């Protein structure tokens, strides 16, 4: 049995690179960039007006002029209208290009407009006010987004502004989710008194969908020959196999033996943790990796977030964020030689600190308890007592 840290190191060492693909930029939300994006011109591309009002030359203000003749009205997108005399102005709208002969924008709120004239009602005017200057944000050929960056709505806006209609993004691995066991029936079936409906596979599929992976699902019966045949097909057609159940010590847990016969190398089996101790991980020499999680729902859910998602982020070359931590809100005792992943409910206190309140459940089979929690709090292996007010790492879900 290995530690959580050792398991993590082994798994991240197997991070792969599944190449890149080009997709329309409007379909790229949530994907990871595989190229650097540069500005095709200065941003903004011209001196841009940021308030509705009038454009003047500040020398007129310095000369004591307080009433201006309105020469024209310029909307955003119009060709700029120059002023020729000091006492002239151009009525101008937000987003318009600043005329070369003007250098200051005075807001409507600071003016009285009447009979073609604009008169100041304030003397709080500064040279260059209400102008977003050319190239202030980015210069031509400056990088605006980089390899490994997650594509967010804000980044979509930036990408559109520089005219990139297609993006090179990291390819996602092909994933299949396998459930196992004759005690499981599908959602639309009525289970007998000794059966339950499959749910782990749908949970895993939903989590992967949040990360833009459309995984396939299959079910393995408790039949060694069928298990080996299905696993062989999966190894030939997928990059990742996610198994839930069938890897413990029971007489009908045939999966580890089948994987061994199919030349999948076991890299570890069993981790010093609760939930999820009977966790199996391996790799085929042709590339596919196998995450075989324990069948208990909470264990599957925790292992998916603690191990698979970090592996996925590493495989995609995604920028890493600092670990999240929270303040433990209650005293906890855990007298087992295992690292404990405590289910917690998160909230921000009056000091804007993230606080984690433990939610007691009924073990790793209590998947109903997950709906009342927000994260797993990772409590150190070396300790048995954890005090209120201590800070520990969390894995939000």
VENQUI-V617860 format. One record per helix or strand of 2 or more residues. SS is the DSSP state (@ for helix, = for strand). FROM is the first residue (numbers start at 1). TO is the last residue. If there is no record, write none. Layout:
# VENQUI-V617860
ss: [SS;SS]
from: [FROM;FROM]
to: [TO;TO]
This chain:
# VENQUI-V617860
ss: [@;=;@;=;=;=;=;@;=;=;=;@;=;=;=;=;@;=;=;=;=;@;=;@;=;@;=;=;=;=;@;=;=;=;=;@;=;=;=]
from: [4;20;25;32;37;48;53;58;67;88;104;108;111;117;131;143;153;166;175;184;196;200;216;224;240;255;264;273;280;289;297;325;332;339;354;367;375;385;391]
to: [12;24;27;33;38;49;56;62;74;92;107;110;114;120;132;145;161;170;180;185;197;210;220;237;244;261;269;274;284;293;315;328;333;348;358;372;379;386;396]
